Amino acid sequence: MTKYTKNEIKEVLDNFIETSYQHWGSYSYAAGALHSQLTTLLADMPKHKQAEVLKVFNNLTTKYSKEKESV
């Protein structure tokens, strides 16, 4: 069995997010579901991969915090 491509994964996630928004009227449900799944996936990754992904989120958190302060 071959792995899914990034485009195939993106298509499924985009469809889920859009359908969730149409059903609930916000992105909150999709965000919660993605948070739950991502937490599980990260816990199962090797530590070096965890560090890579968490660094991206930490950097985005810092960036968004700084942008909010400057507004």
Phi, psi and omega in degrees: 000131180270154178290155173290149176278164176302319181295320178295318179295314180301318181298315179297313181294318178300317179296317178298312182297314181294316179296319178299316179298315180297322182285313187263343180082007176204174179265004185299315181297313180298318179299317180295317180294317179294321177301313181298313181292320180294321178300315179295315180297316180297321180297332181270354181279156170298153185303321181294326176288321176304313182299319179299312183292315181295327177298318178300313181293321177297318179296319178294321178300314179298314180300311182293325178296316179294320179295320180295320179296328184275355180273000000 
